[in-house]
Amino acid sequence: QVQLEESGGGLVQPGGSLRLSCAASGRYCNINTEGWYRQAPGKRRELVATYSGIRINYDDSVKGRFTISRDDAKNTVSLQMNNLKPEDTAVYYCYHRCDWPEISIYWGQGTQVTVSS
């Protein structure tokens, strides 16, 4: 099993910034895709930003404001969120998809981000 632990959520005013981090631990797996999803109340979980190999994918709503990064030596993936908007309010989940030793998907427990004045 792979465990994912998020940190860095909280309450911020519109226009503010937060940085989320996700630390992976447990058994080794070959990560195919890793990154962040979010789920707002009453809405489906949606992609925010992911790495697939060296390719980065951002949802259009966060392009230019959010930046995903990773540190392979520390097994962490982070999300720098700038110019936050009320519509960014959601629970943010760390995501890993592994393709070895078998195809498997892991989620963190989620961290709340609230953007409000």
N, C-alpha and C positions, 0 to 999 in steps of 0.2 A: 504494500500500500504506500501511496504517496500522500503526505499531509501538506496542506497549503495553509499558511497563516497570514492573514492580511493585517495591516496596521495603517494608521494615518488618517482615518476618517474623522469627521467632526462637523461643527457648525461654522459657516463662514458667510460673510456678507457678499452680496453680488459684486463682482469685479475682483474678488479675492482669489487666493491660491491655496491649494492643498497638494500634498504629495502622498500618494498611496504606495505601499510596498507590500510585496508578497514573498515570503520565504518558503522554499520547498524543503521537505525533509522526508526521511523514510527510505524505501528501497529505490534503487536506480531504475530509471526507465529512459528510453530514448524519446525526448520530447519532440513531437512533430509541430505542435502549435501551442503557444502560451500567450497569455495576455489577460485582458479585462473585459467583463461584461457588466451590465447594470440592469436593475429592475426597479422601476418606479411603481408606486401603489396603483393597482388596477391595470397595469400594463405587462406585456410580455418581457421576458429577459432579452436584452439586445446587446449586440457587440459594441464595444467602445473602441478598443485598440488591441491588435494582436500581432505577434511575430509568427510567421511560418517560414522557418529557416531564417534567411536574411531579409525576407520580404515583410514589410510592415503594412498593415491595413488599419485605417481609421474610419470610423463612421463619419459621414459628412458633417454631422452636427458638431463635431469636436475638432475638426481639422483646423490647424492654426492656433488652437488654444491648448490642446493636450499633447503631451509627448510621452511615448512609451520608451523605456530603456531596460536593459537587463545586464546583470553581472553574472556570467557563467561560473566564475570561480566561487561566488558566494551563493549560487542557486537562487538568485532573487530576480524579480521583475518588478519594475516600478512604473508609476503613472504620475507625471507632473501635470497638474491641472491648473491652468491660469485663466483669468478673466471668467470666473465661474458665473453661471446664470441660474436663476431659480429652476429652470427646466432641467438642470443637471442633478437636481435632488433625486436620490435613489440609493438603494443598497448596491454597492459595488462588489463584484465577485471576481476573485482570481481564478483562472482557468488553465488547465494543462491537458493536452491531448497527447498521449504517448502511443508510439507504434511498435515498441519492443520493450519487454518480451511478448506483450500482446497489446492489441488496441484497447486502450482504456482512457477514460475521461475522469478528471478530478476537479472538484470545486472547493474553494475555500468556504468559510462559514459566512462571509460577507461582512462589509463594513459600511456603516451609514454615512452618507454625505448629504448634508442639508445646507442649501444655499438660501438664505433669507435675511432680510433686513429687520 
